[in-house]
Amino acid sequence: MAKFEKGTIFQVQETIDYAEGGVVSKELVHSAAGSITLFSFDAGQGLSEHTAPFDAYIEVIDGEMELTVSGVKYVIRAGSSFVIPAGAAHSVNAAQRFKMLITMIRG
């Protein structure tokens, strides 16, 4: 896994690896205003249905993810993005492995 250093140019998809049978997360930015977190999901992994009090911007940077929001399933491929509305019930499934960035801005 490449080291992440602020104030430098980097390839975001190279700052996190896949873990066999797991989910890995790495927070890139965190403040009272919000956060940017990088995730990798191995095939077969996911997150059960949950909500967040703020909009969440997702950008898939490798592979493709299955995202279910308010009962509607979306397949989001590398290079595409989605905004999950605040308060919407959502879940994640990795039919194949993928990496994503999620940005949450509070307030």
C-alpha positions as CSV (number, residue, x, y, z in Angstrom):
1,M,0.0,0.0,0.0
2,A,1.4,3.4,-0.9
3,K,1.7,6.0,1.8
4,F,-0.6,9.0,1.7
5,E,0.9,12.4,2.3
6,K,-0.9,15.7,2.3
7,G,0.6,18.3,0.0
8,T,1.7,15.9,-2.6
9,I,0.3,14.5,-5.9
10,F,-1.0,10.9,-5.5
11,Q,-3.0,8.2,-7.2
12,V,-5.9,7.6,-4.8
13,Q,-6.7,4.1,-6.0
14,E,-3.1,3.1,-5.0
15,T,-3.4,4.3,-1.4
16,I,-5.5,1.3,-0.4
17,D,-5.3,-2.4,-1.1
18,Y,-7.9,-5.1,-1.2
19,A,-8.1,-7.5,1.8
20,E,-9.1,-11.1,1.0
21,G,-12.7,-11.5,2.3
22,G,-12.7,-8.1,3.8
23,V,-13.5,-4.4,3.7
24,V,-10.7,-1.8,4.2
25,S,-11.2,1.9,4.9
26,K,-8.7,4.8,5.0
27,E,-9.7,8.3,6.0
28,L,-8.0,10.8,3.8
29,V,-9.5,14.0,5.3
30,H,-11.4,14.6,8.6
31,S,-12.6,17.8,10.1
32,A,-15.7,19.2,11.9
33,A,-17.0,20.1,8.4
34,G,-16.8,16.5,7.1
35,S,-14.7,13.7,5.8
36,I,-13.3,11.9,2.7
37,T,-12.8,8.2,3.2
38,L,-11.5,5.6,0.7
39,F,-12.9,2.1,0.9
40,S,-12.0,-1.2,-0.8
41,F,-14.5,-4.1,-0.7
42,D,-13.6,-7.6,-1.7
43,A,-16.1,-9.6,-3.7
44,G,-19.0,-10.9,-1.5
45,Q,-18.6,-8.1,1.1
46,G,-21.0,-5.3,1.8
47,L,-22.6,-3.0,4.3
48,S,-26.0,-3.7,5.7
49,E,-28.8,-1.1,5.4
50,H,-28.2,2.1,7.4
51,T,-28.8,5.8,7.2
52,A,-26.7,8.9,7.5
53,P,-27.8,12.4,8.6
54,F,-26.0,14.1,5.7
55,D,-25.7,13.7,1.9
56,A,-22.9,11.3,0.9
57,Y,-21.1,11.7,-2.4
58,I,-19.7,8.4,-3.7
59,E,-17.2,8.0,-6.5
60,V,-16.3,4.5,-7.7
61,I,-12.6,4.4,-8.6
62,D,-12.1,0.7,-9.4
63,G,-14.5,-2.1,-10.3
64,E,-18.2,-1.7,-9.7
65,M,-20.5,-1.6,-6.7
66,E,-24.1,-2.4,-6.1
67,L,-25.8,0.3,-4.1
68,T,-29.4,0.1,-2.9
69,V,-31.0,3.4,-1.9
70,S,-34.6,3.5,-0.6
71,G,-35.3,0.1,-2.2
72,V,-33.8,0.9,-5.6
73,K,-30.7,-1.0,-6.7
74,Y,-28.0,0.9,-8.7
75,V,-24.9,-0.6,-10.3
76,I,-22.1,2.1,-10.2
77,R,-19.0,1.5,-12.3
78,A,-15.5,3.0,-12.0
79,G,-15.6,6.6,-13.2
80,S,-19.2,7.2,-12.1
81,S,-20.6,8.9,-9.0
82,F,-23.8,9.0,-6.9
83,V,-25.1,11.2,-4.1
84,I,-27.0,9.4,-1.4
85,P,-29.6,11.8,0.0
86,A,-29.5,12.6,3.8
87,G,-31.6,10.2,5.7
88,A,-32.1,7.7,2.9
89,A,-31.8,4.0,3.9
90,H,-29.0,2.4,1.9
91,S,-26.8,-0.7,1.7
92,V,-23.8,-1.8,-0.3
93,N,-23.0,-5.1,-2.0
94,A,-19.8,-6.1,-3.7
95,A,-20.8,-8.6,-6.5
96,Q,-17.2,-8.0,-7.5
97,R,-14.4,-6.2,-5.7
98,F,-14.4,-2.4,-5.9
99,K,-12.9,0.8,-4.5
100,M,-14.8,4.0,-3.7
101,L,-14.3,7.4,-2.2
102,I,-17.1,8.7,0.0
103,T,-17.3,12.4,0.9
104,M,-19.6,13.6,3.7
105,I,-20.1,17.2,4.5
106,R,-21.8,18.0,7.7
107,G,-24.3,20.8,8.2
